[in-house]
Amino acid sequence: MTSQYSNEPYDVFFLIYGATMVFFMQTGFALLEVGSVSIRNTKNTLFKNLLDVCCSAIAFFFFGFAFLHGREGEFIGTSDFALGTKVFTRNNVDDIDALNMQAYEYSKWFYSFAFAATSTTIVSGAVAERFKFKAYAMYSMVITALVYPVVAHWCWSKKGWASPLTAPHELLLGVGAVDYAGSGVVHVTGGLAALIACVAVGPRVGRYNRNIVMEMPMQSPVFQTIGTLFMWFSWYGFNSVATMTLSGGSTVLAAKSVVTTTLSAATSGATVMLLDHLMPNQKMEPRRMNNGVLCGLVSISGCAGMIDVWVSLIIGFVAGMVYVGASKMLVIFRVDDVVDAVPIHLFGGIWGTIAPALFMTKSSYLLKYPNFPRTEIYEGKEYKAPCGLFMGCENFGNLLGANLLLLLALVLWVSLICSLTIYAIQWSMHTLRVNLNDEMKGIDASQHGGRSYTEFQTTVFTFKTRDGAQHSMEMRVRAGDAAKFAMALSEVMEGSTHNSSDSAGLATNRSSSADRNMAYAFKEDNESNRRGIASSSDGGGGSSRDQSPNRHRGSRGRQSAPGYGYWDNVRYQHDAMTDKDVAIAIPESNGTDGSRGSSGMKSERLSAGSVFDPFGDAQREDQGAR
């Protein structure tokens, strides 16, 4: 991105066009995130995406633009607060040049705001489903108003200490740091802020249970894929309009950007698919291929118009490997990133910041930064245009050094300010995350007026055991799925044994039928959705479950330790169970009249998010027998 002023009206339209496409990326973020969270957190996810845009616009108007494009200071800008300088306030209708300049500055504000909002929105998906709304609002405003603008000022303003737009004698290492469209400035900043927030807030309940990694409910691969395609589309504006002008041969850079962007994204997505196919125990999921595409887009942003086209294949291939490795590393370190924003944006952005220092061509550098001397001797000093390490020019090492210095300074700045912000929020609010009960039953229900999908209904299944005892089980399912659950329940009951004298409450998915009349549920390895199957005895009060020292009446979904989800919640109540793919639940039933008051599932035994809640969004009332 450059800050060169243009008095051509078509450049104003060019910026507005690019900014609009970058802004449309918010649609892709929203769809991708909604598709990646549980159905019970749909409203909360959409709300945070809207919050990002609203807060970013206000914060960027008052402070962000001034810190980014302010005309004084190598570290931070100090002018143009609230667009209050003369360039924005003059109204001489006869001065066409002044009006053109004013129009360009307004369009530049919009373009810069769209980039700032993108960097902030990266955090939203990473900390979804457990981050407090007020805490997130404060964190996002600090990123937009201070963290991102300062980094962008370093690299994209005329005064920044690392900017290649400064006077030749002020260039860092004689060349400046090159970040064409923001692999480092936008994506490393947002990705690192997301990582810090993820570590601070901790994983979702149920994600990491002891040493077992559990797959969490995801709403829709359709939303994920459509969101990814929308973002891919928007990235053509992100990269091609980074020249910020169509003058002086910049059209070549803009046109080349769309080609390299396409190839890098496609290669990275294909690489992830290939690696997942080759790795044992790794399924080929659309979600991961989507993330591979996004990592390729992030990685090419640092040099999209400044490399030979064939190099984009290499960048995309490496980006795919970076994503796969970084995603695995997060799981190893037990960092819960809902949408894999950290592998995509932080690690993909780091690779994208290094890539121009390896592959950038000398000619593209001179087209992008026309202020650099065209002759080797300028004002009595020798200047040599740089190129990438593998491109064979004399000044290749300086660019690598400048980009590494920018990357180091960026990491230190973002880590410092984001960590202090998180600490201040924790100190003022005492916690970053919603309470356990709200997280288990869904933030939509507790904070946003109820669920998003009204077609979900509470269904009570009534059934009889072989000995004639009648029982009922309450589940929240889609209207069209009620019959399927009823049929599955019927099949289980028909296959049950006649022996009902001893209700043990234990079953495994290794046996073809239950050894006793009991309630059990299992999670199949080949499916991401949980299915519940149940049968019960007529004397459920005698099971060893009630004698567990960890079981306390009146505790709704009690956890054994912070961070343990419902699989562990069940496991520690049943010491005899060893299979990690089995979960147990026993209906509270001592009667035979079929009424909910005596034979329904007690909420203390089967709370929100329990094994008989296949969509993870049940809200049961405490109506057990008293």
C-alpha positions in Angstrom: 0.0 0.0 0.0 1.3 3.5 -0.9 0.4 6.9 0.3 1.1 8.7 -2.9 -1.3 11.5 -3.7 -3.0 11.3 -7.0 -5.1 14.1 -8.7 -6.7 11.7 -11.1 -10.5 11.1 -10.5 -10.2 7.5 -11.6 -7.9 6.8 -8.7 -10.6 7.9 -6.3 -13.0 5.5 -7.9 -10.2 2.8 -7.8 -9.8 3.2 -4.0 -13.6 3.2 -3.4 -14.0 0.1 -5.5 -11.2 -1.7 -3.6 -12.4 -0.6 -0.2 -15.9 -1.8 -1.0 -14.6 -5.2 -1.9 -12.4 -5.4 1.3 -15.4 -4.3 3.4 -17.5 -7.1 1.8 -15.0 -9.5 3.4 -16.9 -8.9 6.6 -19.7 -10.9 5.0 -17.3 -13.8 4.5 -16.0 -13.6 8.0 -19.5 -13.7 9.4 -20.6 -16.7 7.4 -17.4 -18.6 8.1 -17.6 -18.0 11.8 -21.3 -18.8 12.1 -20.7 -22.1 10.2 -17.9 -23.0 12.7 -19.8 -22.5 16.0 -22.6 -24.3 17.7 -26.1 -23.5 16.6 -26.7 -22.1 20.1 -24.2 -19.3 19.6 -25.4 -18.0 16.2 -26.7 -14.6 17.3 -23.7 -13.9 19.5 -21.3 -14.6 16.6 -23.2 -12.3 14.2 -23.5 -9.7 16.9 -19.7 -9.6 17.4 -19.1 -9.3 13.7 -21.4 -6.3 13.5 -19.8 -4.9 16.6 -16.4 -5.1 15.0 -17.5 -2.9 12.1 -19.3 -0.3 14.2 -16.6 0.0 16.8 -13.9 0.0 14.2 -15.5 2.9 12.2 -15.9 5.1 15.3 -12.4 4.4 16.7 -10.7 4.8 13.4 -12.5 8.1 12.7 -11.3 9.7 15.9 -7.9 8.1 16.4 -6.9 5.3 14.0 -6.5 7.4 10.8 -4.5 10.0 12.6 -2.1 7.4 14.1 -1.8 5.7 10.7 -1.5 8.6 8.2 -0.6 11.5 10.5 2.1 13.6 8.9 4.6 13.7 11.8 6.5 11.1 13.7 8.4 8.0 12.7 6.6 5.9 15.4 3.1 7.2 15.3 1.1 9.9 13.4 0.1 13.0 15.3 -2.3 14.9 12.9 -5.7 14.4 11.2 -7.6 13.4 14.3 -11.3 13.1 13.4 -10.4 14.3 9.9 -10.0 17.8 11.3 -7.1 19.1 9.2 -7.4 21.6 6.3 -7.3 19.0 3.6 -10.6 17.7 4.8 -12.3 21.0 5.7 -11.4 23.4 2.8 -14.4 24.2 0.5 -13.0 26.3 -2.3 -15.2 25.1 -5.2 -13.0 26.8 -7.8 -9.8 25.0 -6.8 -10.2 21.7 -8.7 -6.8 20.3 -7.6 -7.7 20.9 -4.0 -11.0 19.2 -4.5 -9.4 16.2 -6.2 -6.9 16.0 -3.3 -9.8 16.1 -0.8 -11.7 13.4 -2.6 -8.6 11.2 -2.7 -8.0 11.6 1.1 -11.6 10.7 1.8 -11.4 7.6 -0.3 -8.1 6.7 1.4 -9.8 7.0 4.8 -12.4 4.5 3.7 -9.8 2.1 2.3 -7.7 2.3 5.4 -10.7 1.7 7.6 -11.7 -1.4 5.7 -8.2 -2.8 6.3 -8.4 -1.9 10.0 -11.8 -3.6 10.4 -10.4 -6.7 8.7 -7.5 -7.0 11.1 -9.8 -6.6 14.1 -12.4 -9.2 12.9 -9.7 -11.9 12.9 -10.0 -12.0 16.7 -13.8 -12.6 16.7 -13.8 -16.1 15.3 -10.8 -17.3 17.3 -12.4 -16.6 20.7 -16.0 -17.4 19.7 -18.5 -19.1 22.1 -17.0 -18.0 25.4 -15.6 -14.5 25.3 -17.7 -11.8 27.2 -19.3 -9.3 24.9 -18.2 -6.2 26.9 -14.6 -7.5 27.1 -14.5 -8.2 23.4 -15.8 -4.7 22.6 -13.0 -3.1 24.6 -10.4 -5.3 23.1 -11.5 -4.7 19.5 -11.6 -1.0 19.9 -8.0 -0.9 21.2 -6.8 -3.0 18.2 -8.6 -0.6 15.8 -7.7 2.6 17.5 -4.1 1.9 18.5 -2.5 -1.4 17.8 -3.1 -1.7 14.0 -2.7 2.0 13.1 0.7 2.2 14.7 2.0 -0.9 12.8 0.5 0.4 9.5 2.1 3.8 10.1 5.6 2.1 10.4 5.3 0.5 7.0 2.7 2.4 4.9 3.1 6.1 5.8 5.5 8.6 4.4 7.2 9.1 7.8 7.2 5.5 9.2 10.6 4.3 10.3 10.3 1.1 8.2 8.4 2.6 5.3 9.8 2.4 1.8 7.9 5.6 1.1 10.3 7.8 3.1 13.1 9.9 1.6 15.9 7.8 0.1 18.4 8.8 2.8 15.9 7.7 5.6 15.1 4.2 4.3 15.6 1.3 6.7 18.8 -0.5 5.6 18.6 1.6 2.4 15.5 -0.1 1.1 12.7 -0.1 3.7 10.4 -3.1 4.6 8.1 -4.3 1.9 4.6 -5.5 2.8 2.6 -5.1 -0.4 -0.9 -5.6 0.9 -0.6 -6.5 4.6 0.6 -10.1 5.3 2.4 -8.6 8.3 0.7 -5.3 8.9 -2.9 -6.7 8.8 -2.7 -10.4 9.3 0.2 -10.9 11.7 -1.3 -8.1 13.8 -4.7 -9.6 13.9 -3.5 -13.2 14.3 -1.2 -12.4 17.2 -4.0 -10.4 18.9 -6.2 -13.5 18.5 -3.6 -15.9 19.9 -3.1 -13.7 23.0 -6.9 -13.6 23.5 -7.3 -17.4 23.1 -4.6 -18.1 25.6 -6.0 -15.6 28.1 -9.6 -16.8 27.9 -8.9 -20.5 27.8 -10.5 -23.3 25.7 -14.3 -23.9 25.5 -15.8 -26.3 27.9 -15.4 -29.8 26.5 -12.7 -29.0 23.9 -9.7 -30.5 25.8 -10.7 -33.1 28.3 -7.7 -34.4 30.2 -5.6 -35.7 27.3 -8.4 -36.2 24.9 -9.2 -33.7 22.1 -12.9 -33.5 21.5 -14.5 -32.2 18.3 -16.9 -29.4 19.1 -20.3 -28.9 17.3 -20.1 -26.9 14.1 -23.2 -25.5 12.6 -22.8 -25.7 8.9 -20.0 -26.6 6.4 -22.2 -24.8 3.8 -21.8 -21.5 5.6 -18.0 -22.2 6.1 -17.5 -22.8 2.4 -19.7 -19.9 1.1 -17.9 -17.6 3.6 -14.5 -18.7 2.3 -15.6 -18.1 -1.3 -16.8 -14.6 -0.4 -13.5 -13.8 1.2 -11.6 -15.2 -1.8 -13.6 -12.9 -4.0 -13.0 -9.9 -1.7 -9.3 -10.6 -1.7 -9.0 -9.5 -5.3 -9.8 -6.0 -4.0 -7.5 -6.5 -1.0 -4.5 -7.2 -3.2 -5.1 -5.5 -6.6 -6.0 -2.1 -5.2 -3.0 -2.1 -2.8 -1.2 0.0 -5.4 -3.7 2.8 -4.5 -3.3 4.3 -7.9 -3.5 3.3 -11.6 -0.8 5.9 -12.6 2.8 5.3 -13.4 2.7 1.7 -14.5 0.9 0.5 -11.4 -1.7 -1.1 -13.5 0.8 -3.9 -14.2 1.1 -4.6 -10.5 -2.7 -4.5 -10.0 -3.3 -6.9 -12.9 -0.6 -9.3 -11.8 -2.0 -9.4 -8.3 -5.2 -11.0 -9.3 -3.3 -13.8 -11.1 -0.9 -14.5 -8.2 -3.7 -14.3 -5.7 -5.7 -16.9 -7.6 -2.8 -19.3 -8.0 -1.6 -19.1 -4.4 -5.0 -19.7 -2.9 -5.7 -22.6 -5.2 -2.3 -24.2 -4.6 -2.5 -23.8 -0.8 -6.0 -25.3 -0.7 -4.9 -28.3 -2.8 -1.8 -28.8 -0.7 -3.9 -29.0 2.5 -6.2 -31.5 0.9 -3.2 -33.6 -0.3 -1.5 -33.5 3.1 -4.7 -34.5 4.9 -5.1 -37.4 2.5 -1.6 -38.6 3.2 -1.6 -38.2 7.0 -3.0 -41.1 9.1 -6.1 -40.5 11.1 -6.8 -37.2 9.4 -10.1 -36.8 7.5 -10.4 -34.7 4.4 -12.8 -32.0 5.5 -14.1 -29.0 3.6 -13.3 -26.8 6.6 -9.6 -27.6 6.4 -9.4 -27.0 2.7 -11.2 -23.7 3.2 -8.6 -22.7 5.7 -5.8 -23.8 3.4 -7.3 -21.4 0.7 -7.4 -18.6 3.2 -3.8 -19.2 4.4 -2.7 -19.0 0.7 -4.5 -15.7 0.4 -2.9 -14.3 3.5 0.6 -15.5 2.4 0.4 -13.9 -1.1 -0.7 -10.6 0.3 2.8 -9.5 1.2 4.1 -9.6 -2.4 1.1 -10.3 -4.7 2.1 -7.8 -7.4 5.8 -7.8 -6.9 6.8 -11.3 -7.9 6.9 -13.4 -11.0 3.6 -15.3 -11.5 5.2 -18.8 -11.1 6.5 -17.9 -7.6 2.9 -17.8 -6.4 2.7 -21.6 -6.8 5.7 -21.9 -4.4 4.2 -19.4 -1.9 0.8 -21.3 -2.0 2.5 -24.7 -1.5 4.5 -23.5 1.5 1.4 -21.8 2.9 -0.5 -25.1 2.8 2.2 -26.8 4.8 2.4 -23.9 7.2 -1.3 -24.1 7.9 -1.3 -27.9 8.5 1.7 -27.7 10.9 0.5 -24.6 12.8 -3.0 -26.1 13.2 -1.5 -29.3 14.7 0.7 -27.2 17.0 -2.2 -25.4 18.5 -3.8 -28.7 19.4 -0.6 -29.9 21.0 -0.4 -26.7 23.2 -4.1 -26.9 23.9 -5.0 -23.6 22.4 -8.7 -23.5 21.4 -9.0 -21.4 18.2 -12.5 -22.0 16.8 -11.9 -21.0 13.2 -8.1 -21.6 13.1 -7.5 -17.9 12.8 -4.0 -18.2 14.3 -2.6 -20.7 11.9 -4.1 -18.8 9.0 -3.4 -15.2 9.8 -0.4 -15.3 12.2 1.7 -18.1 10.8 0.5 -17.5 7.2 1.2 -13.8 7.7 4.7 -14.5 9.0 5.4 -16.6 5.9 3.9 -13.8 3.7 6.1 -11.2 5.3 9.2 -13.2 4.6 8.2 -14.1 1.0 8.9 -10.7 -0.6 12.4 -10.8 0.8 12.9 -14.0 -1.0 11.2 -13.6 -4.4 10.5 -9.9 -5.1 11.7 -8.6 -8.4 13.8 -5.4 -8.8 11.5 -3.9 -11.5 8.4 -4.3 -9.4 10.0 -2.6 -6.5 10.8 0.5 -8.7 7.2 0.5 -10.0 5.7 0.2 -6.5 7.9 2.8 -4.9 8.6 5.6 -7.4 10.4 7.7 -4.8 13.4 5.4 -4.9 16.3 6.8 -7.0 16.4 5.4 -10.6 20.1 6.0 -10.8 22.7 4.4 -8.5 24.2 7.8 -7.5 21.7 10.2 -6.0 22.6 13.3 -4.1 26.1 12.0 -3.8 25.1 8.7 -2.3 24.9 5.2 -3.9 21.5 3.5 -4.0 20.8 0.1 -5.4 17.2 -1.2 -5.8 16.7 -4.4 -3.8 15.2 -7.7 -4.9 14.5 -11.1 -3.2 17.2 -13.3 -1.9 16.7 -15.9 -4.7 16.4 -13.3 -7.5 20.0 -12.6 -8.1 20.6 -8.9 -7.5 23.3 -7.3 -5.5 21.2 -5.8 -2.7 19.2 -8.9 -1.8 20.2 -9.1 1.9 19.1 -5.7 2.9 15.4 -6.3 2.2 15.4 -9.6 4.2 16.9 -7.7 7.1 14.4 -4.9 6.9 11.4 -7.2 6.8 12.7 -9.3 9.7 13.2 -6.1 11.8 9.6 -5.0 11.0 8.3 -8.4 11.9 10.2 -8.4 15.2 9.0 -4.9 16.1 5.4 -5.8 15.2 5.4 -8.9 17.4 6.8 -6.9 20.4 4.4 -4.0 19.9 1.2 -6.2 19.5 2.2 -8.5 22.3 2.8 -5.7 24.7 -0.3 -3.6 24.0 -2.7 -6.6 23.7 -1.4 -8.2 26.9 -1.8 -5.0 28.8 -5.3 -4.6 27.4 -6.2 -8.1 28.4 -4.8 -7.5 31.9 -6.7 -4.3 32.3 -10.0 -5.9 31.1 -9.5 -8.8 33.5 -8.8 -6.4 36.4 -11.9 -4.3 35.7 -14.3 -7.1 34.8 -12.7 -9.9 36.9 -13.1 -12.4 34.0 -13.0 -12.5 30.2 -15.5 -15.3 29.7 -19.1 -15.9 30.2 -20.2 -18.0 33.2 -20.3 -21.8 32.9 -24.1 -22.1 32.8 -24.4 -19.5 30.0 -21.7 -21.2 28.0 -23.2 -24.7 28.3 -26.7 -23.7 27.3 -25.6 -21.2 24.7 -24.9 -17.4 24.8 -27.9 -16.8 22.4 -30.3 -17.9 25.1 -28.7 -16.0 28.0 -27.8 -12.7 26.3 -29.6 -12.3 23.0 -33.2 -13.2 23.5 -33.2 -16.9 22.6 -32.1 -19.2 19.9 -31.9 -18.2 16.2 -33.7 -21.2 14.8 -37.3 -21.6 15.9 -37.7 -24.9 14.0 -36.0 -26.6 17.0 -38.6 -28.0 19.3 -38.6 -29.8 22.6 -39.9 -33.4 22.1 -40.8 -35.9 24.8 -40.3 -39.5 23.8 -42.3 -42.0 25.9 -41.4 -45.7 25.8 -41.8 -48.9 27.8 -39.2 -51.4 28.8 -39.6 -55.2 28.5 -40.9 -55.5 32.0 -43.7 -53.0 31.2 -42.3 -49.9 33.0 -43.1 -46.7 31.2 -40.5 -43.9 30.9 -40.0 -40.7 29.1 -37.0 -38.8 27.7 -37.0 -35.1 26.7 -34.8 -34.0 23.8 -34.5 -30.8 21.7 -34.4 -31.7 18.0 -35.3 -30.4 14.6 -38.9 -30.9 13.8 -38.1 -33.2 10.9 -35.7 -35.3 13.0 -38.1 -36.3 15.8 -39.3 -39.4 13.9 -35.7 -40.6 13.3 -34.9 -40.4 17.1 -38.1 -42.2 17.9 -37.2 -45.0 15.5 -33.7 -45.3 16.9 -35.1 -45.5 20.4 -37.5 -48.1 19.4 -34.8 -50.3 17.8 -32.7 -50.1 21.0 -35.7 -51.0 23.2 -36.6 -54.0 20.9 -33.0 -55.2 21.2 -32.8 -55.0 25.0 -32.5 -58.0 27.1 -35.2 -59.3 29.5 -33.0 -59.1 32.5 -33.9 -55.9 34.3 -33.2 -56.9 37.9 -30.0 -54.9 38.1 -29.8 -51.4 36.6 -26.0 -50.8 36.4 -25.9 -47.8 34.1 -22.9 -49.0 32.1 -22.6 -49.8 28.4 -20.0 -49.8 25.8 -20.2 -49.4 22.0 -18.3 -52.7 21.6 -21.4 -54.8 22.3 -24.2 -55.3 19.9 -26.9 -55.0 22.6 -27.2 -53.8 26.2 -26.5 -56.4 28.9 -28.9 -54.7 31.2 -31.7 -52.2 31.0 -29.8 -48.9 31.3 -29.4 -45.6 29.7 -26.4 -45.0 27.5 -25.1 -42.8 24.7 -22.2 -43.1 22.4 -20.2 -41.0 20.0 -19.2 -42.7 16.7 -15.8 -42.1 15.3 -17.0 -41.5 11.8 -19.5 -38.8 12.6 -19.1 -35.3 14.0 -22.7 -35.1 15.4 -23.5 -36.9 18.7 -26.3 -39.4 18.7 -28.0 -40.5 21.8 -29.7 -43.9 22.3 -31.4 -44.7 25.6 -33.2 -47.3 27.5 -33.8 -47.4 31.2 -34.8 -49.7 34.1 -37.7 -49.4 36.4 -35.6 -49.0 39.5 -33.0 -46.5 38.5 -32.3 -45.4 42.0 -30.0 -48.2 42.8 -27.2 -47.6 40.4 -23.6 -46.9 41.4 -23.9 -43.6 39.8 -25.8 -42.1 42.7 -23.1 -43.4 45.1 -20.3 -41.5 43.3 -18.5 -39.1 45.7 -18.4 -36.6 42.8 -22.1 -36.5 42.3 -24.1 -33.8 44.1 -27.8 -33.3 43.8 -28.9 -29.9 42.6 -25.7 -29.3 40.7 -26.6 -28.5 37.1 -24.0 -29.9 34.7 -21.3 -29.9 37.5 -17.8 -30.1 36.1 -14.9 -32.0 37.7 -12.4 -29.2 36.9 -12.4 -26.0 34.9 -12.3 -26.7 31.2 -13.8 -30.2 31.4 -16.7 -30.7 29.1 -19.7 -33.1 29.3 -17.7 -36.2 28.2 -15.6 -35.8 31.3 -18.6 -34.8 33.3 -20.1 -38.2 32.5 -16.8 -40.1 32.8 -15.9 -39.2 36.3 -19.4 -40.2 37.4 -18.8 -43.7 36.1 -15.5 -45.1 37.2 -16.0 -48.4 35.5 -16.1 -46.9 32.0 -12.8 -46.9 30.1 -13.8 -46.4 26.5 -13.2 -42.7 25.6 -16.0 -42.9 22.9 -18.7 -43.8 25.4 -20.8 -41.5 27.5 -23.3 -42.6 30.1 -26.6 -41.1 31.4 -29.4 -42.7 33.4 -32.9 -41.4 33.5 -34.3 -40.4 36.9 -37.2 -42.8 37.1 -38.9 -44.6 39.9 -42.5 -44.6 38.7 -44.5 -46.4 36.0 -47.3 -43.9 35.3 -45.4 -42.2 32.5 -45.8 -38.7 33.9 -43.0 -36.2 33.5 -43.1 -35.5 37.2 -42.0 -39.0 38.1 -40.2 -40.4 35.1 -38.8 -37.4 33.1 -35.1 -36.7 32.8 -34.1 -34.5 35.8 -32.3 -31.4 34.7 -29.6 -31.9 37.3 -28.9 -35.3 35.7 -29.1 -34.2 32.1 -28.3 -30.5 31.8 -27.7 -28.3 28.7 -25.0 -29.9 26.6 -25.4 -33.4 27.9 -25.2 -36.6 25.9 -28.9 -36.7 25.1 -28.8 -33.3 23.6 -27.4 -34.0 20.1 -27.5 -30.4 19.0 -26.0 -29.1 22.2 -28.7 -26.6 22.9 -31.2 -28.1 25.3 -32.7 -25.9 28.0 -34.5 -28.1 30.5 -36.4 -27.0 33.5 -35.8 -28.6 36.9 -39.0 -30.6 37.0 -37.7 -33.9 38.6 -39.7 -35.7 41.3 -39.6 -34.0 44.6 
